[in-house]
Amino acid sequence: MTEQKTLGVSVGKRMGDVRVVAAKYGCDQRSIYRWADQGLIPFGVKLGALRRWDLEQIDDHISAGCPRVRAVRTTKAGSGR
């Protein structure tokens, strides 16, 4: 069977909300949103106002020692700073 992908996430994957992800990292829910926005953990998938994470991707990230997942801009585009 082939695996379909929608919005970069494989269909049929286990997805978790911020409570589940916070429990996996052992931290506060607000930290999860902040870390995801800073590129410290996978961003997840936005579904309207909701954000969900692929739990397999989160487990892999934790197993790899929590490396930074993407670079973060230090200045805003067009701000001249």
Rosetta blueprint (number, residue, H / E / L):
1 M L
2 T L
3 E L
4 Q L
5 K E
6 T E
7 L L
8 G L
9 V E
10 S E
11 V L
12 G L
13 K L
14 R L
15 M E
16 G E
17 D L
18 V H
19 R H
20 V H
21 V H
22 A H
23 A H
24 K H
25 Y H
26 G L
27 C L
28 D L
29 Q H
30 R H
31 S H
32 I H
33 Y H
34 R H
35 W H
36 A H
37 D H
38 Q H
39 G L
40 L L
41 I L
42 P L
43 F L
44 G L
45 V E
46 K E
47 L E
48 G L
49 A L
50 L E
51 R E
52 R E
53 W E
54 D E
55 L H
56 E H
57 Q H
58 I H
59 D H
60 D H
61 H H
62 I H
63 S H
64 A L
65 G L
66 C L
67 P L
68 R L
69 V L
70 R L
71 A L
72 V L
73 R L
74 T L
75 T L
76 K L
77 A L
78 G L
79 S L
80 G L
81 R L
